[in-house]
Amino acid sequence: MKRKKNKSANAKKTIRKNSLKNKGIAPGSVVFTGNQKVEKINIHHLQYDNQSLEEETLDNQNQIIINQLSKDKINWYDIRGLHDTTLIKTLGETFNIHPLALENIVDIHQRPKFDEYENGLIFITKALSFDEKTLRVHTEQVSIFFRHGLLLSFQETDSDLYFGVRERIKINNGRIRTRGTDYLAYALLDFIIDNYYVILDQVEGVIENLESSISENPDENLKAKIHELKKELLIVRKSIAPTREAVNRFSKSEIDFIDDRTLLFIRDLYDHTIQLMDMVETYRDVLNGLQDLYLSEISFKMNKVMQVLTIITTIFVPLSFLAGLYGMNFTHIPELQFKYGYFVLLTVMFIIAAGLIFWFKKKNWF
């Protein structure tokens, strides 16, 4: 337990230290505030329309050549890794991304939000994953910058967060190849938010197991797990709540390249975030109920122990009285001279004990 606390304290110190990296510098400065999670930054590029698809992979350890963008096709650059600020600046200059947007992209402690700039829109949110063994929620900041014909997505690790969207584009499945970057941005956000449901389903499974364990054999480890899960749900809530606000702003955007047909899907996405918030609040209430259940089970268990001890004490009180009475060191105790006095006393003790046990049984006290 102490080791876990030390790890948590060290993680908090690291977060505070990294969050102070951009303190006091000019707005729009590109300063990475996180920890390097990949050796090299990979850039996956897709250029497509409803008839053709081209794909290439670049990285920051080789010369990156950005070809002239086609005005008639969608260009999606998926950047995996944020520590190379020189590369981020180069991408900003190449695609004319606002400095404040670049600053937000590399600041991993940024609150999920949606901003509009003259040369594009940016959506920042958190991708979540849940470890059912350690009961820890891991967060990864993702940013989506897009304008007509161009979309850049940024993430901290090399994991393919959008593999489902990528597959839909490759097999030309559905409307994604016939729509613009506004719909592509929606598809990426939808994929991230759908994963929130997966996270909460995993949390629900853990909660059900905790409930069963508490009913069968409550112990101190279960109490610690409930407390840990409540803290992790708070992280989930802090990710979903501002994302809901950002999606709401996105749904009300009046930028000309956002199709009205896409806005319908974005409003549906907003409904999903509301539902997710309701689920988080429900699970937090359930965990509070599990805490009460744990305390009730512990009290019930203690009451059962006290009940058994009380019954044993009640049975032995009269027996102890008789044993103490005839164990006194007086010379003239009439029953001591009786030939069968010992056996009579044992018989009386047995009858008293049996009578008490029968009476307790009849009262359903045990």
N, C-alpha and C positions, 0 to 999 in steps of 0.2 A: 504493500500500500504506500509506504514511504517512497519507494522507487518511482511509482506512478506519479505521486505528487511532485517529486523533483523534476520528472520529465515535463509535466504540465507547467511548472514554474519556469523551466528553461525555455519552453516553447513560447510562453507569454513574454519573457524577456527579449527573445529573438524578434517577435512581432513588434514590440515597442521600439526596439533598436532600428529595425528596418523601416518602420513607419516614420522615423525621424530623419531619414536620409534626405528627403526633399524639403526639410524645414528651413525657411529663410532664403530659399533660392527663388529666382524669378519665375512667374507663372509661365507655363509652356515649356519648362525645362524637362527634358526626357531623362528621368532618373529611375532606374529599376529598383523597386523597394522590396523585392522578394528574394528567395534563395534559388540559385541555379539548379534546375531539375533535369536538364538535358545537356549532353556534351556538345551537340551541335544543333543549330536551328534548322529544321526542315520546312521547306515551303512546297506545298502541293498545289499545283495550278491546274484548273479545269477551264477550258474555253469551249463553249457549246452554244448551239441553237437547236431548233427542233429537227434539224437535218444532220448535223455533224457534231463530233465531240473530239477534242484534243486534250491530252493529259501529259503533264511532265512534273518531275520532282527536282527541286533545287535545294541547296543547303548553304549555310554561311561560311563553310570552309572551302568553297570553290567560288569562282567568279560567277556572280549572279547577273544574268542578262535578261532584262525585262523587254520583251518584244512590244512593238507598237500594238496597242489595243484596238481590236476591231469594234467599230461602232454598232455593228449589226449582231454582235454576239455577246453573251454573258461571260465575264471573266471573274473566276472565283480563286483567290489566293488564300490558302489555309496555312497560316504561319504557326508552327509548333515550337514554342520557346520564346522567352521574352528578355533574356539576360543581355543579349547583344544590342545595346542601345544604338550603336553606330548603324547597324542594319535597320533598326526601326526608324531612325532619322532618314536614312536613304529611301526607305519605302514611303515615308511621309513626303519627302521632296519629290519623289517620282510620281506619286499619285495625288499630290497637292492636298494632303491631309492637314487639317488645322493643328497647330502646335498644342493647343489645349486638349485636343482629342488624343494626340500622341502621349501627352503626359498622363492622361487617365488610363490609357492602355497598359502602360508599364507600371502603374501604381496599383499593385495587387490588393491593396487594402481599400480600394475604391468601393463605395456603396453602389449596388445595382441601380442603373439609371438609363434614361434615354435623352439624348441631346441632339439638337438640330444645328447644323452649321451651314454656311452658304454653299460649301462645296461637298456636302454629304451629311449623312445621319450616322449616329453611333449608338449602339445598344450594348451596355455592360451588365453582365449578370454573373452568377456563380453556378458552376457545374458541381454536382454533389455525388459522392459515393459513400457507401456504408459498409463497415466491416462488422459482421455479425459476431465474430469471436471477441474482438476488443470493445465492441459497442461504440466505435468512434466514427464520426462523420467527417470525411475529408472534403475540403472545398478547393476548387480551382477556378480562378477568374478567367472568364472568356469575354472577348470583345468582338463586336461585329460592326464594321464600318462599311457603309454602302451608299452608292448613288447610282444613277442610271448607267447600266452596263458593267458596273464594277462592284465587287464585294470582297472585302478582306476580313478574315476571321483570325483572331489571335487567341492562343491558349498557352498555359505554362508548361505542359508536359507534351510528350510525343504520342500520347494515346489518341486514337482516332475517335473523337467525340461524335462525329457526324457521319459515321460509316453508313447508317441507314439512308441518309439523304444522298450520299455519294452513290450508293447502289441504285437508287431510284433514277438518278441522272444518267448513269451508265446504261441502264436497260431501257431508258426512255419510257418510264412507267408513270402514267398520270399526267397532270397538268404542269409539272415543274419545268419541263423543257420548253414549254410554250409561253411561260410567264417571264417577268422581269426580275431584277434583283430584289425588289420589294417582297415578292413571293418567296424567293430563295432565303432572304433574311427571316421571313416568317417560318419557313420550313426548319431552319436551324434552331430557332427559338423553340419551336414546337417539339423538336427532338429532345432538347435539354429539359424542357418542362415535363414532357412525358416521362423522363427518367426520374423526376421527383416522385411520381406515382410508384415507381419501382422501389425507391428508397423507403417510402412510407409503408409499402407492403412488407418490406423486410422488417421494419420497426414493429409493425403489427404482429408479425410472427414471433419476434422476440418478446413482445408484451404478453402474448398468449402463453408462451413457455414459462415466463415469470409467474403468471397467474397460477398455472398448474403446479409449479414448484412451491409457491407459497402455500397452496392448499395442502400439499403433501408433506413438505418438511421445510418450514421457514427457518432460515438462518441469517447470519449477519451479512454473508456475501450477497444475498438477494437484495438486502437493503441498499448496499453499495451500488449494485447494478441499476436499481431503480433511480437512484440519485444521479448516476452517470448518464443514464438514458434521458433523463429530464434535461440535463445540461446540453446534450447533443441535439435534442429537439429544439432547444432555444437557438442553436446555430442554424438549424433548418428554417426556423421561423424568421430569423434575421436575414436569410437569403431570399425567402419567398415573398415576404411582405413588401420590400422595396421593388422587387421584380414585378409584383402586381401593379404598383404605381407606375413603373416604367412602361409596362405593356399598355396600361390605360392611356398614357401620353402618346404612345405609338399609334394606338387606335384612333386618336383624335388629330393626328398630324394632317396638315393640309398641303404637304409638299406635292408638287405636280406629278412626279414620276411614281407615286404610290397609287396603284389602281384601286378603284372603289370595290372591285371584286375581292382584292386582297384584304381590304379593311374588314370585310365580313368575317374572314378567317381570323384576323387579329382580335376582333371582339370576342370570338369564340375562345381564343386563347386566354383572354382576360377572364372569362367565366371559369376556365380551368384553374387559374391561379386563385380565384376566390374559393373554389372547391378544395384546393390544396390547403389553403389557410384554415378552412373549417376542419379538415382532417387533422392538421397539426394541433389545433386547439382541442379537438376531441381526444387525441392520444395523450395530450398533457393532462386532461381531466381524468382519463383512465389511469395514468400513472399516479396521480394524486389519490385516486381510489385504491390503487394497489398498495400505496403506502399505508393507508388506513386499514386495508385488509391484512397487511403484514403485522401491524401493531395489534390488530384484533386477534390474529392467529397466535401471536406470541402471548398475549394476555390469556387467551383461551387455554393454551398449552400450560401456562403457569398456573392457571386456576385448576386444571386437571391434576397437576402435581400437588398443589396445595390441598385439593380435595382428598386425594389418596392419603397424604400425610395426616390430614385431620381425622380421617376414618381410622387409620392405624392408631393415632393418639387416643381417640375416643374409646377404641376397644381395649387398649392397655391401661387406661386410667383406673377403671374398677379393679382390674387384675393387679395393678401395682398397689392399689389401696389394700387389697386383701393380703398381698405378699408383705407389704410394710406392716400391716396390723399384727400378723402372726410372726413377724420377724423382730418384734420389740423384745428387749432383754428383761422383761418382767418375770419374776419367779412364779407367780400364780396366774397362769392363763389356763382356764378350765379345758379348752379344746386340745391343749398340748398333751394332756394325759390320756386322751381318747385313743384307743388302739388303732382305729382306722381314720383318724383325723386328717392325715396327709392326703389320703386318697379321696376323702370327702371334699377337701379343699380344692384339689385338682379337678374333681368332677364339677364343682360349683363354678370354678374359673372357666372350664370348657363350655358349660351351659350358658354363662354370661356372654362369652365371646361369640358362640354360635347364635345366640339370640340377637345380639347386636348386628351381626352380619346379615341374618335373615331380615331384620327390620330395615337395614340400609338397602337391601335388595328390593324389598317391597316398596320403598320410597323412590326407587330408581336413582339412588345417589351414586351408584357405580355399576 
